[in-house]
Amino acid sequence: MKICIEASFNCLWEEIEASVKADLSGEAADFIDEYSLLKETEKTFILICDLKSFDAFIKWIHKPNIQEVYNSMGVKLKMYSMSLMER
């Protein structure tokens, strides 16, 4: 399932980029496949990824250690599902 995550943050881009990439190459690699991380503005990014398990993602994102890191960076997430539109 393809998803799009729109996020805002209150830290430096380099910090959030490093954190997201570390997450996606660590434990989250079990349920997130290929991804694209795009800096939208100085304080927002877009993450498009292929999600293998939504339930695993939700369990992981709500872990206290993940929440603590994201809260310290001021991260706010909005998640959107994506589906192919054929013509």
N, CA, C and O of each residue as an XYZ file, in Angstrom:
348
protein
N       0.845     -1.165      0.000
C       0.000      0.000      0.000
C       0.892      1.229      0.000
O       1.804      1.338      0.819
N       0.638      2.142     -0.901
C       1.381      3.400     -0.952
C       0.728      4.388      0.005
O      -0.495      4.523      0.047
N       1.575      5.082      0.779
C       1.062      6.143      1.636
C       1.910      7.394      1.442
O       3.054      7.331      0.991
N       1.324      8.518      1.790
C       2.007      9.802      1.764
C       1.897     10.381      3.173
O       0.807     10.483      3.736
N       3.030     10.750      3.721
C       3.052     11.385      5.036
C       3.525     12.810      4.847
O       4.606     13.059      4.315
N       2.701     13.739      5.291
C       3.045     15.155      5.286
C       3.392     15.504      6.729
O       2.607     15.234      7.638
N       4.550     16.095      6.942
C       4.983     16.358      8.310
C       5.556     17.754      8.457
O       6.169     18.307      7.543
N       5.332     18.305      9.645
C       5.985     19.554     10.020
C       6.942     19.230     11.163
O       6.767     18.228     11.856
N       7.955     20.078     11.360
C       8.945     19.842     12.403
C       9.538     21.169     12.848
O       9.463     22.164     12.128
N      10.139     21.179     14.059
C      10.705     22.411     14.627
C      12.213     22.332     14.830
O      12.773     23.113     15.599
N      12.868     21.411     14.158
C      14.322     21.290     14.286
C      14.953     21.612     12.932
O      14.267     22.049     12.008
N      16.234     21.400     12.823
C      16.913     21.612     11.541
C      16.569     20.484     10.571
O      16.328     19.350     10.984
N      16.548     20.809      9.272
C      16.259     19.805      8.251
C      17.233     18.626      8.363
O      16.820     17.471      8.261
N      18.503     18.908      8.569
C      19.507     17.848      8.638
C      19.222     16.867      9.782
O      19.493     15.672      9.663
N      18.675     17.381     10.889
C      18.345     16.515     12.027
C      17.162     15.610     11.714
O      17.204     14.411     11.990
N      16.113     16.178     11.139
C      14.924     15.365     10.844
C      15.222     14.390      9.708
O      14.757     13.251      9.733
N      15.986     14.824      8.720
C      16.350     13.943      7.610
C      17.143     12.743      8.128
O      16.865     11.604      7.750
N      18.122     12.994      8.986
C      18.934     11.905      9.545
C      18.080     10.968     10.393
O      18.251      9.750     10.337
N      17.164     11.527     11.175
C      16.293     10.716     12.028
C      15.372      9.827     11.207
O      15.241      8.637     11.494
N      14.735     10.392     10.188
C      13.814      9.622      9.341
C      14.575      8.528      8.598
O      14.115      7.388      8.540
N      15.724      8.861      8.034
C      16.503      7.861      7.302
C      16.999      6.754      8.227
O      17.026      5.589      7.831
N      17.389      7.095      9.447
C      17.808      6.072     10.411
C      16.626      5.167     10.762
O      16.778      3.948     10.843
N      15.452      5.760     10.968
C      14.246      4.968     11.260
C      13.932      4.012     10.116
O      13.632      2.840     10.341
N      14.001      4.520      8.887
C      13.613      3.721      7.724
C      14.637      2.653      7.356
O      14.307      1.708      6.639
N      15.858      2.785      7.828
C      16.849      1.740      7.576
C      17.001      0.831      8.792
O      17.732     -0.159      8.746
N      16.313      1.170      9.877
C      16.356      0.355     11.092
C      15.137     -0.534     11.194
O      14.787     -1.242     10.250
N      14.491     -0.491     12.352
C      13.335     -1.351     12.637
C      12.195     -1.177     11.634
O      11.519     -2.149     11.295
N      11.978      0.036     11.163
C      10.874      0.300     10.234
C      11.087     -0.357      8.867
O      10.140     -0.493      8.092
N      12.313     -0.761      8.570
C      12.585     -1.433      7.292
C      11.833     -2.751      7.174
O      11.668     -3.273      6.071
N      11.376     -3.296      8.299
C      10.601     -4.535      8.274
C       9.233     -4.355      7.628
O       8.667     -5.313      7.101
N       8.695     -3.133      7.665
C       7.346     -2.913      7.134
C       7.241     -1.726      6.186
O       6.159     -1.449      5.667
N       8.330     -1.029      5.953
C       8.345      0.052      4.957
C       9.364     -0.311      3.896
O      10.538     -0.539      4.191
N       8.896     -0.360      2.650
C       9.768     -0.725      1.541
C      10.349      0.557      0.942
O      10.728      1.459      1.690
N      10.426      0.656     -0.337
C      11.001      1.820     -1.002
C      10.306      3.097     -0.564
O       9.108      3.106     -0.282
N      11.089      4.187     -0.510
C      10.517      5.462     -0.067
C      11.218      6.629     -0.759
O      12.323      6.501     -1.284
N      10.536      7.760     -0.738
C      11.105      9.032     -1.182
C      10.841     10.047     -0.094
O       9.708     10.206      0.359
N      11.892     10.735      0.326
C      11.791     11.766      1.347
C      12.111     13.099      0.691
O      13.197     13.281      0.141
N      11.172     14.024      0.748
C      11.317     15.299      0.059
C      11.153     16.457      1.023
O      10.183     16.507      1.779
N      12.091     17.383      1.001
C      11.973     18.603      1.787
C      11.001     19.517      1.049
O      11.265     19.927     -0.081
N       9.883     19.833      1.684
C       8.869     20.674      1.052
C       9.161     22.150      1.322
O       9.230     22.951      0.389
N       9.330     22.506      2.580
C       9.708     23.874      2.975
C      10.784     23.755      4.054
O      11.256     22.654      4.337
N      11.168     24.863      4.649
C      12.171     24.829      5.712
C      11.701     24.035      6.923
O      12.526     23.565      7.707
N      10.392     23.876      7.089
C       9.860     23.186      8.268
C       8.834     22.106      7.942
O       8.066     21.706      8.817
N       8.808     21.623      6.690
C       7.902     20.527      6.326
C       8.593     19.566      5.364
O       9.480     19.946      4.600
N       8.159     18.317      5.425
C       8.636     17.331      4.471
C       7.493     16.429      4.044
O       6.447     16.362      4.689
N       7.724     15.735      2.933
C       6.792     14.749      2.399
C       7.548     13.418      2.323
O       8.672     13.358      1.826
N       6.918     12.367      2.820
C       7.471     11.024      2.715
C       6.453     10.169      1.976
O       5.315     10.022      2.421
N       6.862      9.612      0.859
C       6.022      8.680      0.107
C       6.691      7.325      0.218
O       7.880      7.184     -0.068
N       5.919      6.322      0.637
C       6.535      5.014      0.822
C       5.558      3.882      0.528
O       4.340      4.054      0.493
N       6.157      2.732      0.322
C       5.399      1.506      0.109
C       5.337      0.795      1.458
O       6.351      0.314      1.962
N       4.150      0.734      2.031
C       3.947      0.194      3.371
C       3.482     -1.251      3.273
O       2.443     -1.534      2.677
N       4.250     -2.164      3.857
C       3.910     -3.585      3.816
C       2.868     -3.951      4.866
O       2.052     -4.847      4.650
N       2.894     -3.255      6.010
C       1.952     -3.550      7.094
C       1.575     -2.267      7.825
O       2.389     -1.687      8.544
N       0.335     -1.832      7.632
C      -0.138     -0.632      8.307
C      -0.169     -0.852      9.816
O       0.208      0.040     10.576
N      -0.612     -2.025     10.259
C      -0.685     -2.314     11.697
C       0.696     -2.233     12.351
O       0.839     -1.661     13.431
N       1.700     -2.798     11.706
C       3.065     -2.743     12.247
C       3.559     -1.307     12.307
O       4.225     -0.918     13.267
N       3.237     -0.513     11.283
C       3.637      0.885     11.267
C       3.006      1.643     12.428
O       3.691      2.397     13.118
N       1.716      1.452     12.651
C       1.009      2.151     13.734
C       1.578      1.751     15.096
O       1.777      2.607     15.959
N       1.839      0.466     15.293
C       2.438      0.011     16.562
C       3.810      0.654     16.768
O       4.141      1.084     17.872
N       4.594      0.714     15.711
C       5.938      1.274     15.802
C       5.893      2.778     16.076
O       6.608      3.261     16.954
N       5.073      3.519     15.347
C       5.038      4.982     15.476
C       4.541      5.424     16.856
O       4.827      6.538     17.294
N       3.795      4.546     17.540
C       3.275      4.883     18.866
C       4.157      4.369     20.004
O       3.789      4.498     21.172
N       5.303      3.794     19.684
C       6.227      3.366     20.740
C       6.719      4.600     21.493
O       6.981      5.634     20.879
N       6.845      4.501     22.811
C       7.278      5.661     23.608
C       8.599      6.277     23.147
O       8.726      7.501     23.131
N       9.580      5.459     22.774
C      10.867      6.029     22.354
C      10.750      6.788     21.034
O      11.425      7.801     20.848
N       9.911      6.319     20.124
C       9.698      7.026     18.853
C       8.945      8.331     19.113
O       9.300      9.380     18.576
N       7.912      8.256     19.933
C       7.138      9.450     20.278
C       8.014     10.499     20.968
O       7.880     11.693     20.704
N       8.903     10.054     21.843
C       9.788     10.976     22.552
C      10.695     11.731     21.588
O      10.857     12.947     21.696
N      11.284     10.999     20.643
C      12.173     11.637     19.657
C      11.393     12.615     18.793
O      11.817     13.756     18.609
N      10.255     12.178     18.260
C       9.469     13.047     17.383
C       8.901     14.247     18.136
O       8.823     15.341     17.577
N       8.507     14.059     19.389
C       8.027     15.196     20.185
C       9.145     16.207     20.425
O       8.906     17.413     20.384
N      10.358     15.730     20.673
C      11.479     16.643     20.911
C      11.826     17.452     19.660
O      12.399     18.537     19.761
N      11.480     16.924     18.480
C      11.734     17.615     17.219
C      10.510     18.394     16.737
O      10.548     19.030     15.684
N       9.428     18.343     17.510
C       8.213     19.061     17.142
C       7.502     18.473     15.934
O       6.828     19.198     15.202
N       7.641     17.174     15.713
C       7.077     16.532     14.530
C       5.570     16.347     14.675
O       5.086     15.840     15.688
N       4.843     16.763     13.653
C       3.404     16.551     13.533
C       3.169     15.865     12.195
O       3.618     16.357     11.160
N       2.468     14.732     12.206
C       2.266     13.943     10.995
C       0.821     13.971     10.522
O      -0.113     13.992     11.323
N       0.660     13.972      9.209
C      -0.633     13.741      8.560
C      -0.385     12.633      7.553
O       0.528     12.724      6.733
N      -1.204     11.576      7.615
C      -1.012     10.434      6.727
C      -2.160     10.323      5.735
O      -3.326     10.511      6.082
N      -1.803     10.014      4.497
C      -2.778      9.865      3.413
C      -2.529      8.544      2.701
O      -1.381      8.176      2.450
N      -3.590      7.841      2.380
C      -3.432      6.645      1.555
C      -3.408      7.071      0.092
O      -3.973      8.102     -0.273
N      -2.763      6.285     -0.726
C      -2.654      6.586     -2.143
C      -3.089      5.366     -2.932
O      -2.763      4.235     -2.572
N      -3.815      5.593     -3.993
C      -4.199      4.480     -4.876
C      -4.007      4.914     -6.321
O      -4.108      6.093     -6.661
N      -3.730      3.939     -7.145
C      -3.481      4.192     -8.553
C      -4.786      4.593     -9.237
O      -5.823      3.957     -9.045
N      -4.719      5.634    -10.021
C      -5.881      6.077    -10.810
C      -5.615      5.699    -12.262
O      -4.772      6.303    -12.925
N      -6.326      4.713    -12.740
C      -6.130      4.283    -14.118
C      -7.095      5.009    -15.035
O      -8.211      5.352    -14.645
N      -6.652      5.234    -16.248
C      -7.534      5.913    -17.197
C      -7.803      5.047    -18.381
O      -8.528      5.451    -19.290
